[in-house]
Amino acid sequence: MLVYQSAVTLDEGRIDRALHSMCKYYAGEVCNDVVRKCLQVFGGYGYCKDYPIERIYRDAKITEIFDGTAEIHKVIISKEMGVR
């Protein structure tokens, strides 16, 4: 729902920085959690280039830093909430 709400605001021509930051931050966190758990299934083989999970793990990690780091998104969200 967070992604859909973010897309609706963009379609309407509105920019809600806090909402978009929440969306990016949450999606990146969920992506990394899922991939990390999947990597656990493969054990040490998950780090070998012979298995696609190795590439997926590298790709998932970039979501934490691409288009603003997770820390920047946290700052934007906290400012919107009025937290110092």
C-alpha positions, -999 to +999 in steps of 0.1 A: +000+000+000+029+023+007+042+019-029+007+024-044+001+056-023+035+069-033+026+062-070-008+079-067+007+111-053+032+112-082+004+106-107-015+135-092+016+157-096+023+160-059+056+153-043+055+140-007+091+137+003+084+119+035+060+093+019+085+086-009+113+083+016+093+058+036+086+038+005+122+037-006+135+029+029+109+002+036+113-015+002+150-016+006+149-031+041+124-058+031+144-066+000+176-071+020+158-091+047+144-115+022+176-119+003+196-124+035+172-152+047+175-168+012+213-166+014+211-185+047+195-215+029+225-217+006+251-213+034+286-208+021+276-216-014+256-185-015+288-165-018+300-184-048+295-169-083+282-203-095+248-195-078+225-167-088+219-158-051+253-142-050+244-116-077+210-111-061+226-104-028+249-078-043+220-062-062+199-061-030+226-043-010+227-015-035+191-006-025+205+007+008+226+033-009+210+040-043+189+072-046+199+084-011+212+063+017+189+047+043+202+072+068+191+101+047+157+087+043+154+083+081+163+120+085+137+131+060+110+109+077+119+121+112+118+157+101+083+152+087+072+136+119+087+165+139+114+145+156+147+162+162 
